[in-house]
Amino acid sequence: MSLGFFFNMDDCIGCRACQIACKDRNDLPVGLFYREVKSYEIGSYPSPKMYHYSAACNHCESPACVANCPTGSMQKDLGGDGTVQHDDDLCIGCGTCVKTCPYQIPVLLANKGIAGKCDACKPFRDADLNPVCVDACPMRCLKYGEISEHEQKYGSDLVNAIAPLPSPDTTMPNVRIKPKKAALESSFRQAAI
């Protein structure tokens, strides 16, 4: 079983409601996010293009954070569902997961002296609820579930990487994206929003 997020880039308006809901649920300090929306642009006048990407933990098949964690606090399948979870009690706050995640997802929580990351709202899912980011999205761009079901339901043109993201070959991220054509072009730059 491979659980993960589906993101429909065509419908995303960059409102950041998913980011705010996640930040609120996890009571994160100013400047830290477990889910972050970034905006990108390509081209120039008279034909510029823009797109948004909502990034959180990809719950990779071969997660670099798990492979490199010296204490075992980053664990795949800790909760029995194949996702990458973090055991706060084992974490020493060394930041190895932060440095080795190619997606820059884990963060150091200075106020707690440990790392933290998206758990795909495991307590909510255990209660048959969606992750908060999914329910917060007014455009319903985010879904969570079995990767093979996302592929079956949303089409064969889904990808697990876009131009701003690193190659998925090593970590095999459990995320599927319905990309805008612009998101596959390498001449992107992050928009100042």
C-alpha positions as CSV (number, residue, x, y, z in Angstrom):
1,M,0.0,0.0,0.0
2,S,1.4,3.4,-1.0
3,L,-0.5,6.3,0.5
4,G,0.1,9.9,-0.6
5,F,-1.3,13.2,-1.8
6,F,-2.7,14.1,-5.2
7,F,-2.4,17.7,-6.2
8,N,-4.4,19.2,-9.1
9,M,-2.3,22.2,-10.2
10,D,-4.9,23.3,-12.8
11,D,-7.4,24.2,-10.1
12,C,-5.0,25.7,-7.5
13,I,-5.4,29.5,-7.0
14,G,-2.5,29.9,-4.6
15,C,-4.7,31.0,-1.7
16,R,-2.5,29.0,0.8
17,A,-5.5,27.8,2.9
18,C,-3.9,24.3,3.0
19,Q,-0.7,25.9,4.3
20,I,-2.5,27.9,7.0
21,A,-4.7,24.9,8.1
22,C,-1.5,22.7,8.5
23,K,0.3,25.4,10.4
24,D,-2.6,25.9,12.7
25,R,-3.1,22.1,13.3
26,N,0.5,21.7,14.2
27,D,0.9,24.9,16.2
28,L,4.1,25.8,14.3
29,P,6.1,28.9,15.1
30,V,6.4,31.9,12.8
31,G,8.3,31.1,9.6
32,L,8.0,27.3,9.8
33,F,5.7,25.1,7.7
34,Y,5.0,21.4,7.2
35,R,3.1,22.3,4.1
36,E,4.1,25.3,2.0
37,V,2.7,26.7,-1.1
38,K,5.3,28.2,-3.5
39,S,4.5,30.2,-6.6
40,Y,6.6,30.0,-9.8
41,E,6.7,31.9,-13.1
42,I,8.1,31.4,-16.5
43,G,8.3,33.5,-19.6
44,S,8.0,37.3,-19.7
45,Y,5.7,39.9,-21.1
46,P,3.6,39.6,-23.2
47,S,3.2,35.9,-22.4
48,P,4.2,35.1,-18.8
49,K,2.8,32.1,-17.0
50,M,2.4,31.3,-13.3
51,Y,1.7,28.2,-11.3
52,H,1.5,27.2,-7.6
53,Y,2.7,24.1,-5.9
54,S,1.6,22.9,-2.5
55,A,4.4,20.9,-1.0
56,A,4.4,18.6,2.1
57,C,6.1,15.4,3.0
58,N,5.9,13.0,0.0
59,H,6.0,9.9,2.2
60,C,8.6,8.5,-0.2
61,E,9.1,4.8,-0.9
62,S,12.9,5.3,-0.2
63,P,13.0,8.3,2.1
64,A,16.4,10.0,2.6
65,C,15.3,11.2,6.0
66,V,14.7,7.7,7.2
67,A,17.9,6.3,5.7
68,N,20.1,9.0,7.3
69,C,18.4,9.5,10.7
70,P,21.0,8.5,13.3
71,T,18.4,7.7,16.0
72,G,15.6,6.1,14.1
73,S,13.2,8.9,14.9
74,M,12.3,9.1,11.2
75,Q,10.6,5.8,10.4
76,K,8.7,4.4,7.4
77,D,5.5,2.6,8.4
78,L,5.7,3.5,12.1
79,G,1.9,3.9,12.0
80,G,1.4,0.7,9.9
81,D,0.2,2.6,6.8
82,G,3.4,3.0,4.8
83,T,3.8,6.7,5.5
84,V,6.9,8.3,6.9
85,Q,6.4,9.3,10.6
86,H,8.5,11.0,13.2
87,D,9.0,9.7,16.7
88,D,9.5,12.8,18.9
89,D,10.8,10.8,21.8
90,L,13.8,9.4,19.7
91,C,14.7,12.7,18.1
92,I,17.8,14.5,19.3
93,G,17.3,17.6,17.0
94,C,20.5,17.0,15.1
95,G,19.0,18.2,11.8
96,T,20.2,15.3,9.7
97,C,16.7,14.8,8.2
98,V,16.5,18.5,7.4
99,K,19.8,18.4,5.5
100,T,19.2,15.1,3.7
101,C,15.6,15.5,2.5
102,P,15.9,16.6,-1.1
103,Y,12.5,18.3,-0.8
104,Q,13.5,20.4,2.2
105,I,10.4,19.2,4.1
106,P,11.5,18.4,7.8
107,V,12.1,21.5,9.9
108,L,13.9,22.0,13.2
109,L,11.6,23.1,16.0
110,A,13.9,25.2,18.1
111,N,11.2,25.6,20.8
112,K,11.1,21.8,21.3
113,G,14.7,20.9,20.4
114,I,13.6,18.4,17.8
115,A,12.7,18.1,14.1
116,G,9.2,17.9,12.8
117,K,7.3,17.2,9.6
118,C,4.0,16.4,8.0
119,D,2.5,13.2,9.3
120,A,-0.4,13.4,6.8
121,C,-2.6,14.0,9.8
122,K,-2.3,10.4,11.0
123,P,-4.6,10.9,14.0
124,F,-7.3,12.4,11.8
125,R,-6.9,9.6,9.2
126,D,-7.1,7.0,12.0
127,A,-10.5,8.5,12.8
128,D,-11.5,8.3,9.1
129,L,-11.1,12.0,8.5
130,N,-9.0,13.8,5.8
131,P,-5.8,15.6,6.5
132,V,-6.6,19.2,7.4
133,C,-4.9,20.5,4.2
134,V,-7.3,18.5,2.1
135,D,-10.4,19.8,3.8
136,A,-9.2,23.4,3.9
137,C,-8.7,23.7,0.2
138,P,-11.6,25.7,-1.3
139,M,-10.8,24.5,-4.8
140,R,-10.5,20.8,-3.7
141,C,-7.1,20.6,-5.4
142,L,-5.7,18.2,-2.7
143,K,-6.7,14.6,-2.1
144,Y,-5.2,11.9,0.0
145,G,-5.3,8.2,-0.4
146,E,-3.9,5.2,-2.3
147,I,-1.5,6.3,-5.0
148,S,-2.8,3.7,-7.5
149,E,-6.4,5.0,-6.9
150,H,-5.2,8.6,-7.7
151,E,-3.7,7.4,-10.9
152,Q,-6.8,5.4,-11.8
153,K,-9.2,8.3,-11.0
154,Y,-7.3,11.3,-12.2
155,G,-5.6,10.0,-15.3
156,S,-2.4,8.7,-16.8
157,D,-0.8,12.1,-17.3
158,L,0.0,12.5,-13.6
159,V,3.6,13.0,-12.5
160,N,5.6,12.8,-9.3
161,A,7.9,15.7,-10.1
162,I,7.8,19.1,-11.7
163,A,10.6,21.4,-12.8
164,P,11.4,23.0,-9.4
165,L,11.6,19.6,-7.6
166,P,14.5,17.2,-7.6
167,S,14.5,14.0,-9.6
168,P,12.2,11.4,-8.1
169,D,14.4,8.5,-9.1
170,T,16.2,8.0,-5.7
171,T,13.4,8.6,-3.2
172,M,10.3,7.6,-5.3
173,P,7.9,10.2,-3.7
174,N,4.3,9.1,-3.1
175,V,2.7,12.2,-4.6
176,R,0.9,12.6,-7.8
177,I,0.5,15.9,-9.6
178,K,-1.7,16.9,-12.4
179,P,0.7,19.5,-13.8
180,K,0.3,22.7,-15.7
181,K,2.4,22.6,-18.9
182,A,4.4,25.5,-17.5
183,A,5.4,23.4,-14.4
184,L,7.4,21.0,-16.6
185,E,9.5,23.8,-18.2
186,S,13.0,24.2,-16.8
187,S,13.2,28.0,-17.1
188,F,11.1,28.7,-14.0
189,R,11.8,31.2,-11.2
190,Q,10.2,31.5,-7.9
191,A,7.7,34.3,-7.8
192,A,7.9,37.0,-5.1
193,I,4.4,36.7,-3.6
